[in-house]
Amino acid sequence: MAPDWKLLYLYGGDSPWDSSLWTDSDDRVRGGKSQSHMHCESPEKARFFGHLDITTLGAAGFASQRTLGTLHLDLRQYDGFVIRILESDSKKYTLTVKDEILPPRDDGRDQSTISWEYDFVCDTGDVKILWSDFKPTYRGRPKLDAKPLDLSSIKRISFMMRR
């Protein structure tokens, strides 16, 4: 990885964390009991936490927080993401980006689209993620025939814990 990454702070740094810009997207939409939260403890620091239920849906629970609305981020001039972990719990998390958001279904739920995911263990320090590290999935399964991630049009970011 390049030691001299060009940085754009999406959250933290010169762009403060704001919990009102995030919403939960948990397995409760499928009848599960997981629940997530994103608390912005300061402009520089956010805390993602909650309860991951792995029994209700047969070991398939997930708890996540995603950005609200549709982002319009052009990240082509950047190498990837850097996540600074201040407090470690040594658990596995997933960072997800989307370049496509479809209109909601008739029942108000989101329509499924390709997700670009990167799994990491939450150890203290910086997690540097190149764009090439993100893997395409559709509803949690690998999507090997996905078109390339459109870095000129990142529309959603989410943090997830799942089993």
Buried (B, 14 or more C-beta within 10 A) or exposed (E): EEEEBEEEEBBBEEEBBEBEBBBBBBBBEEEBBBBBBBEBEEBBBBEBEBEBBBEBBEEBBBBBBBBEEEBEBEBEEBBBBBBEBEEEEEEEBBBBBBBEBEEEEEEEEBEEBBBBBBEBEBEEEEBBBBBEBBBBBEEEEEBEEBEEBBBEBBBBBBBBBBB
